[in-house]
Amino acid sequence: MVRRTAAFLNCTLSSEQLKQLCKHLSFESMKNNPSVAYEKQVAKLHRKSARTLEGKIEPFMRKGEVGSWKCDVTPKLEEKLNLYSQKKLTGTNYMLSI
């Protein structure tokens, strides 16, 4: 994807630049970058509200794994989120597949 984007932007990248850019764009790098991980904003929200994900304080950038939310969200909360989403999407053309 990085090569395709560079080609679209008419940029030539050396193999070292490509390697460095891929490392910079990795999930682990973004997770450890305070600007991307919204650490200050998340901390501020946690101070303002006692509401957390079933009692746990979760960082903005969590695991980077597809479907990992299922390990953290209870069936009760999943149902609540699904009902909320369905209600908010009523009248739109977006089809929510649950």
Wavefront OBJ file of the C-alpha trace (Angstrom):
o trace
v 0.000 0.000 0.000
v 2.899 2.364 0.757
v 4.390 1.751 -2.692
v 1.022 2.348 -4.371
v 0.522 5.578 -2.427
v 4.027 6.752 -3.293
v 3.398 5.965 -6.972
v 0.093 7.864 -6.848
v 1.933 10.856 -5.359
v 4.649 10.451 -7.990
v 7.286 9.910 -5.263
v 10.247 7.608 -5.510
v 11.306 5.877 -2.305
v 14.565 4.064 -1.706
v 14.352 0.697 0.039
v 15.661 2.357 3.231
v 13.014 5.105 3.036
v 10.329 2.491 2.421
v 11.506 0.455 5.409
v 11.621 3.549 7.639
v 8.174 4.717 6.509
v 6.613 1.289 7.078
v 8.086 1.215 10.577
v 6.743 4.726 11.252
v 3.263 3.762 10.011
v 3.093 0.505 11.968
v 0.410 0.045 14.603
v 3.030 -0.357 17.337
v 4.675 2.935 16.395
v 1.349 4.778 16.344
v 0.299 3.205 19.639
v 3.469 4.541 21.273
v 3.113 8.028 19.762
v 1.285 10.301 22.269
v -0.012 12.525 19.452
v -1.647 9.626 17.639
v -2.765 7.700 20.722
v -4.597 10.771 22.098
v -3.117 10.103 25.552
v -3.892 13.583 26.889
v -7.457 13.562 25.580
v -8.156 10.061 26.932
v -6.726 10.987 30.349
v -8.874 14.129 30.390
v -12.020 12.141 29.579
v -11.275 9.618 32.305
v -10.899 12.404 34.854
v -14.226 13.952 33.794
v -16.217 10.743 33.773
v -16.327 7.689 35.963
v -17.769 5.778 33.012
v -15.339 3.278 31.528
v -15.673 0.123 29.471
v -17.175 -2.200 32.084
v -14.917 -0.754 34.791
v -11.712 -0.854 32.761
v -9.833 2.190 31.525
v -8.865 1.414 27.943
v -6.305 3.343 25.904
v -7.418 4.866 22.592
v -5.109 2.588 20.594
v -5.647 -0.847 22.071
v -4.397 -4.025 20.360
v -4.625 -3.495 16.630
v -6.248 -6.884 16.113
v -9.456 -7.380 14.167
v -12.228 -8.582 16.449
v -10.269 -8.145 19.695
v -13.135 -6.035 21.021
v -15.033 -9.278 21.642
v -12.589 -10.090 24.455
v -13.325 -6.782 26.188
v -17.025 -6.205 25.580
v -19.598 -8.195 27.533
v -22.584 -9.673 25.660
v -24.835 -7.239 27.542
v -22.796 -4.228 26.409
v -22.583 -5.615 22.842
v -26.380 -5.826 22.714
v -26.664 -2.283 24.062
v -24.219 -0.992 21.418
v -26.063 -2.836 18.644
v -29.415 -1.341 19.682
v -27.867 2.131 19.882
v -26.308 1.728 16.415
v -29.550 0.470 14.884
v -31.462 3.397 16.371
v -28.957 5.976 15.100
v -28.817 4.435 11.615
v -32.598 4.315 11.164
v -33.548 6.234 8.038
v -30.111 5.976 6.446
v -29.057 3.728 3.584
v -26.333 2.137 5.730
v -26.971 -1.534 6.408
v -25.606 -2.702 9.751
v -24.724 -6.386 9.658
v -24.933 -7.768 13.168
l 1 2 3 4 5 6 7 8 9 10 11 12 13 14 15 16 17 18 19 20 21 22 23 24 25 26 27 28 29 30 31 32 33 34 35 36 37 38 39 40 41 42 43 44 45 46 47 48 49 50 51 52 53 54 55 56 57 58 59 60 61 62 63 64 65 66 67 68 69 70 71 72 73 74 75 76 77 78 79 80 81 82 83 84 85 86 87 88 89 90 91 92 93 94 95 96 97 98
